[in-house]
Amino acid sequence: MTTSLITGATAGIGHEYAVQLAARGDDLVLVARDSARLEEVAEELRRAHRVDVEVLAADLTDRSQLARVEARLADRDRPVDLLVNNAGFGLRKRFLDNTADEETAMLEVLVTAVLRLSHAALGAMAERGHGGIINVSSVAAFLPRGTYSAAKAWVNSFSEWAHLEYASRGVTVMALCPGFTKTEFHERMQVRRGDGFMWLDADFLVRTSLEDFAKRRAYSVPGAQYKAIRLLTKAIPNRALRLTQSVGAVSPHAGHRPRWRPGWRAGVRRT
């Protein structure tokens, strides 16, 4: 029986991972901050798919709580076969308009937690000779867009390196780079969610990523539109991409629709 651990598992992409992995028969370990929501989601999945679901309430910005998740991943007696580092955090304002503590908290979730949880999981997986990690990054990682993009660029670089480093030991590491996805994220940003061709359904996103993971790919970029954007960012010099930062950013208030452009700033998101 396969066991998958998912961070940020009660909403959005993380919840969709929980649903699809449970549907294929995986037992689950769900990690999020809201214990009541965790229990609710866990019970729904147990009833619908008859799998074992363990809940682990943890705020990943708190090192003592993060350590509990690390310990679960490192537990040789209860092996985790797949880690999905999905927990998210975004800041709506520009760098100098955020406090240093706010910026640090974002890095704790997007970088430090990914590093520490991957370290714990990789140790156990490499020792067993099998396992995998999916790190949820972003198409923003390919653009010079402040600390959020920088954090996601770190996730991409780390994932690509780990993919090469541990493949020979039976472990697959992949970075998933979503574009705009129809989840609760934009409601939390207080912006109206779009429905045009740039918007992906979460079920398609997760299904495609799991197919790419099964093919042992280092990257998954679901959607032809986002594959094209990735190719364009490779062709356009960073100097030119940086010029687009001054293009009008989307208002964070309700009634404004985000459009794909590098001037868009990530909004507040914590899962």
Summary of the structure (lengths in Angstrom):
residues: 271
radius of gyration: 17.9
end to end distance: 27.1
largest distance: 52.8
contacts: 909
relative contact order: 0.14
helix: 51%
strand: 15%
